[in-house]
């Protein structure tokens, strides 16, 4: 499952406020598709935080987005503004 789809999953499958144990039991085994790297489950990500209760689907989603690893961020160090932050000697053009 892609990360943006999890908010809808939480709203459909859980009643809020929801405890950490309920989240892990209900949706914890759902796999998250990582754009680069190894896929994780919702449970893997929730295990990284210390929150015991989630007030809403939005708060659970925000927690999930906070604790996913770098394998979910896309191209690391990508800058689409071109030239900002580059040194004068590092101005070679790169085409993808």
DSSP file (Angstrom, degrees, kcal/mol; ACC not computed):
  #  RESIDUE AA STRUCTURE BP1 BP2  ACC     N-H-->O    O-->H-N    N-H-->O    O-->H-N    TCO  KAPPA ALPHA  PHI   PSI    X-CA   Y-CA   Z-CA
    1    1 A X              0   0    0      0, 0.0    32,-2.6     0, 0.0     2,-0.2   0.000 360.0 360.0 360.0 140.1    0.0    0.0    0.0
    2    2 A X    >   -     0   0    0     30,-0.2     3,-1.3     1,-0.1     4,-0.5  -0.525 360.0-114.5 -79.0 149.6    1.2    3.5   -0.8
    3    3 A X  G >  S+     0   0    0     30,-0.4     3,-1.7     1,-0.3     4,-0.5   0.876 112.5  56.5 -53.6 -45.4    1.6    5.9    2.1
    4    4 A X  G 3  S+     0   0    0      1,-0.3     3,-0.5     2,-0.2     4,-0.4   0.764 101.6  59.4 -62.1 -21.7   -1.1    8.4    1.0
    5    5 A X  G <> S+     0   0    0     -3,-1.3     4,-1.6     1,-0.2    -1,-0.3   0.631  86.8  77.4 -79.3 -12.9   -3.6    5.5    0.9
    6    6 A X  H <> S+     0   0    0     -3,-1.7     4,-2.7    -4,-0.5     5,-0.2   0.835  83.0  62.1 -70.4 -32.1   -3.1    4.8    4.6
    7    7 A X  H  > S+     0   0    0     -4,-0.5     4,-2.0    -3,-0.5    -1,-0.2   0.922 107.1  45.3 -58.9 -44.3   -5.2    7.7    5.9
    8    8 A X  H  > S+     0   0    0     -4,-0.4     4,-2.1     2,-0.2    -1,-0.2   0.900 111.2  53.6 -65.3 -41.1   -8.3    6.2    4.2
    9    9 A X  H  X S+     0   0    0     -4,-1.6     4,-2.7     1,-0.2     5,-0.3   0.924 108.9  49.1 -58.2 -45.6   -7.5    2.8    5.5
   10   10 A X  H  X S+     0   0    0     -4,-2.7     4,-1.9     1,-0.2    -1,-0.2   0.909 110.9  49.7 -61.8 -43.0   -7.3    4.2    9.1
   11   11 A X  H  < S+     0   0    0     -4,-2.0    -1,-0.2    -5,-0.2    -2,-0.2   0.857 116.8  41.9 -65.4 -35.1  -10.7    5.9    8.7
   12   12 A X  H  < S+     0   0    0     -4,-2.1    -2,-0.2    -5,-0.1    -1,-0.2   0.880 123.0  34.1 -78.5 -39.6  -12.3    2.8    7.4
   13   13 A X  H  < S+     0   0    0     -4,-2.7     2,-0.3    -5,-0.2    -2,-0.2   0.674 111.2  56.3 -95.6 -19.1  -10.8    0.2    9.7
   14   14 A X     <  -     0   0    0     -4,-1.9     2,-0.4    -5,-0.3    43,-0.1  -0.828  61.4-143.1-120.6 153.1  -10.4    2.0   13.0
   15   15 A X        -     0   0    0     -2,-0.3     2,-0.3     2,-0.1    41,-0.1  -0.953  44.6 -95.0-109.7 134.4  -12.6    3.8   15.5
   16   16 A X  S    S+     0   0    0     -2,-0.4     2,-0.2     2,-0.1    39,-0.1  -0.787 103.9  44.8-109.7 147.1  -11.0    6.8   17.2
   17   17 A X  S    S-     0   0    0     37,-0.7     2,-0.4    -2,-0.3    38,-0.2   0.466  85.7-177.3 -66.9 146.8   -9.5    7.4   19.6
   18   18 A X  E     -A   54   0A   0     36,-2.6    36,-3.1    -2,-0.2    -2,-0.1  -0.959  20.9-128.4-122.5 136.4   -7.6    4.2   19.0
   19   19 A X  E  >  -A   53   0A   0     -2,-0.4     4,-2.3    34,-0.2    34,-0.3  -0.386  25.9-113.0 -77.4 160.4   -5.0    2.6   21.2
   20   20 A X  H  > S+     0   0    0     32,-2.5     4,-2.6     1,-0.2     5,-0.2   0.904 118.6  54.0 -56.6 -44.2   -1.6    1.6   19.9
   21   21 A X  H  > S+     0   0    0     31,-0.3     4,-2.3     1,-0.2    -1,-0.2   0.888 108.2  49.2 -61.2 -40.5   -2.5   -2.1   20.5
   22   22 A X  H  > S+     0   0    0      2,-0.2     4,-2.6     1,-0.2     5,-0.3   0.910 111.0  49.6 -65.6 -42.7   -5.7   -1.7   18.5
   23   23 A X  H  X>S+     0   0    0     -4,-2.3     4,-2.6     1,-0.2     5,-0.9   0.939 113.1  46.4 -60.8 -47.5   -3.8   -0.1   15.6
   24   24 A X  H  X5S+     0   0    0     -4,-2.6     4,-0.7     1,-0.2     5,-0.3   0.890 115.9  45.5 -64.3 -39.5   -1.2   -2.8   15.6
   25   25 A X  H  <5S+     0   0    0     -4,-2.3    -1,-0.2    -5,-0.2    -2,-0.2   0.884 120.8  37.6 -70.4 -38.7   -3.8   -5.6   15.8
   26   26 A X  H  <5S+     0   0    0     -4,-2.6    -2,-0.2    -5,-0.2    -3,-0.2   0.918 140.7   0.5 -83.5 -46.6   -6.1   -4.1   13.1
   27   27 A X  H ><5S+     0   0    0     -4,-2.6     3,-1.8    -5,-0.3    15,-0.4   0.347  96.1 106.5-126.8   4.0   -3.8   -2.7   10.5
   28   28 A X  T 3<<S+     0   0    0     -5,-0.9    15,-2.8    -4,-0.7    16,-0.4   0.771  79.9  52.9 -60.5 -29.4   -0.2   -3.4   11.8
   29   29 A X  T 3  S+     0   0    0     -5,-0.3     2,-0.3    13,-0.2    -1,-0.3   0.454  78.7 119.4 -88.3   0.8    0.5   -6.1    9.3
   30   30 A X    <   -     0   0    0     -3,-1.8    12,-2.0     1,-0.1     2,-0.2  -0.515  64.7-128.3 -68.6 125.4   -0.4   -4.0    6.3
   31   31 A X  E     -B   41   0B   0     -2,-0.3     2,-0.5    10,-0.2    10,-0.3  -0.542  13.5-147.3 -78.8 138.7    2.7   -3.6    4.0
   32   32 A X  E     -B   40   0B   0      8,-4.2     8,-1.2    -2,-0.2     2,-0.7  -0.926  16.7-128.7-106.0 127.7    3.8   -0.2    2.9
   33   33 A X        -     0   0    0    -32,-2.6     2,-0.5    -2,-0.5   -30,-0.4  -0.657  20.5-152.6 -80.5 113.8    5.4    0.1   -0.5
   34   34 A X        -     0   0    0     -2,-0.7     3,-0.2     3,-0.2    38,-0.2  -0.745  10.1-144.8 -86.9 128.1    8.8    1.9   -0.3
   35   35 A X  S    S+     0   0    0     -2,-0.5     2,-0.4     1,-0.2    37,-0.2   0.850  91.7  15.6 -60.4 -33.9    9.8    3.7   -3.4
   36   36 A X  S    S+     0   0    0     35,-2.0    -1,-0.2     2,-0.1     2,-0.2  -0.968 120.7   9.5-142.4 125.2   13.4    2.8   -2.7
   37   37 A X  S    S-     0   0    0     -2,-0.4     2,-0.3    -3,-0.2    -3,-0.2  -0.667 101.6 -18.0 108.0-165.8   14.5    0.2   -0.3
   38   38 A X        -     0   0    0     -2,-0.2    -2,-0.1     1,-0.1    33,-0.1  -0.596  64.7-115.9 -85.5 136.0   12.8   -2.5    1.7
   39   39 A X        -     0   0    0     -2,-0.3     2,-0.3    -5,-0.1    -6,-0.2  -0.344  32.2-160.1 -64.5 150.7    9.0   -2.4    2.3
   40   40 A X  E     -B   32   0B   0     -8,-1.2    -8,-4.2   -10,-0.0     2,-0.2  -0.834  13.5-120.2-125.4 163.7    7.9   -2.0    5.9
   41   41 A X  E  >  -B   31   0B   0     -2,-0.3     4,-1.6   -10,-0.3   -10,-0.2  -0.660  28.7-112.5 -98.0 163.6    4.6   -2.7    7.7
   42   42 A X  H  > S+     0   0    0    -12,-2.0     4,-2.8   -15,-0.4     5,-0.2   0.899 120.8  56.3 -59.0 -39.4    2.5   -0.2    9.5
   43   43 A X  H  > S+     0   0    0    -15,-2.8     4,-2.0     1,-0.2    -1,-0.2   0.886 101.9  55.1 -59.7 -40.7    3.5   -2.0   12.7
   44   44 A X  H  4 S+     0   0    0    -16,-0.4     4,-0.3     1,-0.2    -1,-0.2   0.903 113.4  42.0 -57.9 -41.6    7.2   -1.6   11.9
   45   45 A X  H >< S+     0   0    0     -4,-1.6     3,-1.7     1,-0.2     4,-0.3   0.926 112.4  51.4 -74.1 -45.8    6.7    2.1   11.7
   46   46 A X  H >< S+     0   0    0     -4,-2.8     3,-1.6     1,-0.3    -1,-0.2   0.818  99.3  66.7 -62.8 -30.4    4.4    2.5   14.7
   47   47 A X  T 3< S+     0   0    0     -4,-2.0    -1,-0.3     1,-0.3    -2,-0.2   0.700  92.1  63.6 -62.5 -18.1    6.9    0.6   16.8
   48   48 A X  T <  S+     0   0    0     -3,-1.7    -1,-0.3    -4,-0.3     2,-0.2   0.650  97.1  66.7 -80.7 -15.9    9.3    3.5   16.4
   49   49 A X  S <  S-     0   0    0     -3,-1.6    15,-0.0    -4,-0.3    14,-0.0  -0.622  70.7-142.4-106.3 166.4    7.1    6.0   18.2
   50   50 A X        +     0   0    0     -2,-0.2     2,-0.2     2,-0.0    -1,-0.1   0.289  55.2 129.1-108.0   8.3    6.0    6.1   21.9
   51   51 A X        -     0   0    0     -5,-0.2     3,-0.1     1,-0.1    -2,-0.1  -0.460  35.7-171.8 -69.7 131.8    2.4    7.2   21.3
   52   52 A X        +     0   0    0      1,-0.2   -32,-2.5    -2,-0.2     2,-0.3   0.652  69.5  27.7 -97.4 -19.3   -0.1    5.1   23.2
   53   53 A X  E     -A   19   0A   0    -34,-0.3     2,-0.5   -33,-0.1    -1,-0.2  -0.998  63.0-150.3-147.4 141.4   -3.3    6.5   21.7
   54   54 A X  E     -A   18   0A   0    -36,-3.1   -36,-2.6    -2,-0.3   -37,-0.7  -0.947   4.2-158.2-114.2 127.9   -4.2    8.2   18.5
   55   55 A X  S    S-     0   0    0     -2,-0.5     2,-0.3   -38,-0.2    -1,-0.1   0.770  70.7  -3.3 -77.6 -27.7   -7.1   10.7   18.5
   56   56 A X  S  > S-     0   0    0      1,-0.1     4,-2.1   -38,-0.1     5,-0.2  -0.954  73.2 -97.7-156.0 169.2   -8.0   10.6   14.8
   57   57 A X  H  > S+     0   0    0     -2,-0.3     4,-2.5     1,-0.2     5,-0.2   0.871 123.4  54.7 -60.9 -36.5   -7.1    9.1   11.5
   58   58 A X  H  > S+     0   0    0      2,-0.2     4,-2.7     1,-0.2    -1,-0.2   0.906 107.0  48.2 -65.1 -42.1   -5.2   12.3   10.7
   59   59 A X  H  > S+     0   0    0      2,-0.2     4,-2.0     1,-0.2    -1,-0.2   0.882 112.9  48.4 -68.8 -35.6   -3.1   12.1   13.9
   60   60 A X  H  X S+     0   0    0     -4,-2.1     4,-2.4     2,-0.2    -2,-0.2   0.915 112.6  48.9 -66.6 -42.5   -2.2    8.4   13.2
   61   61 A X  H  X S+     0   0    0     -4,-2.5     4,-2.7     2,-0.2    -2,-0.2   0.918 110.1  51.1 -61.5 -44.7   -1.3    9.3    9.6
   62   62 A X  H  X S+     0   0    0     -4,-2.7     4,-1.8     1,-0.2    -1,-0.2   0.899 110.5  49.4 -60.7 -40.5    0.9   12.2   10.8
   63   63 A X  H  X S+     0   0    0     -4,-2.0     4,-1.8     2,-0.2    -1,-0.2   0.920 110.3  50.8 -63.7 -43.6    2.6    9.9   13.2
   64   64 A X  H  X S+     0   0    0     -4,-2.4     4,-1.0     1,-0.2    -2,-0.2   0.926 110.6  48.7 -59.3 -45.7    3.2    7.4   10.4
   65   65 A X  H  < S+     0   0    0     -4,-2.7    -1,-0.2     1,-0.2    -2,-0.2   0.821 110.2  52.9 -65.5 -31.0    4.6   10.1    8.1
   66   66 A X  H  < S+     0   0    0     -4,-1.8    -1,-0.2    -5,-0.2    -2,-0.2   0.856 115.2  38.6 -70.2 -35.8    6.9   11.2   10.9
   67   67 A X  H  < S+     0   0    0     -4,-1.8    -2,-0.2    -3,-0.2    -1,-0.2   0.403  83.2 112.7-105.4   2.9    8.4    7.8   11.6
   68   68 A X     <  -     0   0    0     -4,-1.0     2,-0.0    -3,-0.2    -3,-0.0  -0.425  68.2-113.4 -69.0 154.6    8.8    6.2    8.2
   69   69 A X    >   -     0   0    0      1,-0.1     3,-1.8    -2,-0.1    -1,-0.1  -0.159  30.7 -90.8 -82.9 179.3   12.4    5.7    7.1
   70   70 A X  G >  S+     0   0    0      1,-0.3     3,-1.5     2,-0.2     4,-0.2   0.650 115.1  79.0 -67.0 -15.3   14.4    7.4    4.4
   71   71 A X  G 3  S+     0   0    0      1,-0.3   -35,-2.0     2,-0.1    -1,-0.3   0.596  93.5  52.7 -67.6  -7.9   13.4    4.6    1.9
   72   72 A X  G <  S+     0   0    0     -3,-1.8    -1,-0.3   -38,-0.2    -2,-0.2   0.363  89.2  78.5-105.3   3.2   10.1    6.5    1.6
   73   73 A X  S <  S-     0   0    0     -3,-1.5     2,-0.2     1,-0.3    -1,-0.1   0.482  86.1-135.7 -96.2  -0.8   11.4    9.9    0.8
   74   74 A X        +     0   0    0     -4,-0.2     2,-0.5    -3,-0.2    -1,-0.3  -0.568  69.7  11.2  84.0-149.8   12.2    9.5   -2.9
   75   75 A X  S >  S-     0   0    0     -2,-0.2     3,-1.3     1,-0.1     2,-0.2  -0.524  82.6-128.6 -71.2 120.0   15.4   10.8   -4.4
   76   76 A X  T 3  S+     0   0    0     -2,-0.5    -1,-0.1     1,-0.2    -2,-0.0  -0.456  85.9   5.8 -71.1 137.3   17.7   11.8   -1.6
   77   77 A X  T 3  S+     0   0    0      1,-0.2    -1,-0.2    -2,-0.2     2,-0.2   0.634  87.7 161.1  65.5  18.0   19.2   15.3   -1.7
   78   78 A X    <   -     0   0    0     -3,-1.3     2,-0.4     2,-0.0    -1,-0.2  -0.491  17.2-174.6 -70.8 136.1   17.1   16.2   -4.8
   79   79 A X    >   -     0   0    0     -2,-0.2     3,-0.6     1,-0.1     4,-0.1  -0.955  15.2-176.8-134.5 114.1   16.8   19.9   -5.5
   80   80 A X  T 3  S+     0   0    0     -2,-0.4    -1,-0.1     1,-0.2    -2,-0.0   0.358  73.8  79.1 -92.0   7.0   14.6   21.1   -8.3
   81   81 A X  T 3  S-     0   0    0      3,-0.1    -1,-0.2     0, 0.0     3,-0.0   0.575  89.3-143.2 -90.5  -9.7   15.5   24.7   -7.9
   82   82 A X    <   +     0   0    0     -3,-0.6     3,-0.1     1,-0.2    -2,-0.1   0.838  69.9  18.1  54.5 117.7   18.8   24.4   -9.7
   83   83 A X  S >  S+     0   0    0      1,-0.2     3,-1.5    -4,-0.1     2,-0.4   0.060  85.5 123.1  87.1 -26.8   21.8   26.2   -8.6
   84   84 A X  T 3  S+     0   0    0      1,-0.3    -1,-0.2    -5,-0.0    -3,-0.1  -0.558  86.2   7.5 -72.0 125.3   20.7   27.1   -5.1
   85   85 A X  T 3  S+     0   0    0     -2,-0.4     2,-0.3     1,-0.3    -1,-0.3   0.413 101.5 122.2  86.3  -2.8   23.2   25.7   -2.7
   86   86 A X    <   -     0   0    0     -3,-1.5    -1,-0.3     1,-0.1     2,-0.1  -0.684  62.6-120.4 -91.8 147.1   25.7   24.7   -5.4
   87   87 A X    >   -     0   0    0     -2,-0.3     3,-1.2    -3,-0.1    -1,-0.1  -0.396  28.8-107.5 -77.1 163.8   29.2   26.0   -5.4
   88   88 A X  T 3  S+     0   0    0      1,-0.3     3,-0.4     2,-0.1    -1,-0.1   0.838 120.5  52.0 -61.2 -34.1   30.4   28.0   -8.4
   89   89 A X  T 3  S+     0   0    0      1,-0.2    -1,-0.3     2,-0.1     2,-0.3   0.600 100.6  65.1 -77.9 -11.4   32.6   25.0   -9.4
   90   90 A X    <   +     0   0    0     -3,-1.2    -1,-0.2     1,-0.2    -7,-0.1  -0.347  63.2 117.7-110.0  50.0   29.7   22.6   -9.3
   91   91 A X        +     0   0    0     -3,-0.4     2,-0.3    -2,-0.3    -1,-0.2  -0.114  30.9 138.4-110.6  37.0   27.5   24.0  -12.1
   92   92 A X        -     0   0    0     -3,-0.1     2,-0.3     1,-0.1    -2,-0.0  -0.627  54.7-118.6 -80.8 141.1   27.5   21.1  -14.5
   93   93 A X        -     0   0    0     -2,-0.3     2,-0.5     2,-0.0    -1,-0.1  -0.597  25.5-161.9 -81.8 137.0   24.1   20.4  -16.0
   94   94 A X        -     0   0    0     -2,-0.3     2,-0.4     2,-0.0    -1,-0.0  -0.982   1.9-164.1-122.1 126.3   22.5   17.0  -15.4
   95   95 A X              0   0    0     -2,-0.5    -2,-0.0     1,-0.1     0, 0.0  -0.901 360.0 360.0-110.4 138.3   19.7   15.6  -17.5
   96   96 A X              0   0    0     -2,-0.4    -1,-0.1     0, 0.0    -2,-0.0   0.368 360.0 360.0-110.7 360.0   17.5   12.7  -16.4
